């Protein structure tokens, strides 16, 4: 099991995104919810992102 906090005690920050034209995001949303429930901070950028947009997130 991965601890939900870093060595400084801050919650781990997770970036989740869906790159390209794939419109199926239910799995990503389920994983994001599980990570949040475990105490992590999750940033979900949504669907149809370009790599440049992900880098800026």
N, C-alpha and C positions, 0 to 999 in steps of 0.2 A: 504494500500500500504506500502510495506517495503522500508525504505530509502536505497539508493544504497551505502551509506557511513556509516562507523562506527562512534562512538562518537569522534574519533580522526580525522575524516575527510578523512581517507583513504578509498578507495573503498572496499566493502565487497569482500572477496575471497571465491569462491564456488568451491568445488571439485565434479566433476561428473564422474562416471565410470559405466561400464557394467561388472558385475561380472558373471562368469560362461560361458556357451556355447551359450547363446542367442545371435544371430547375428543381431537382429533388433535394430538399433541405431538411426533411423530417429527422433523419439520422443525426445531422449536425445539431439540430435543436435539442434532441434527446440527450446527446452527449454534453452539450452546454448546460442543460438543466442539472444533470448529474454532477458536473464539476462545481456548479454554483452551490448545490446542496451540500457538497463536501467542503465548502468554505472558500473556494477559489473565486477570483474575479475573472469573469469571462467577457471578452469583447467580441461580439459576433457582428461582422460587417454586412451580412446578408448575401443575397444571390447576385450572380452575374458580375463579379468584380474582375477588373483587369489587374495583372500583377503590380502595375504602378500604383494602383489604389491601395492594394494590400500593404505595400511598403510604407505608404504615407499614414496608414492607420496606426 
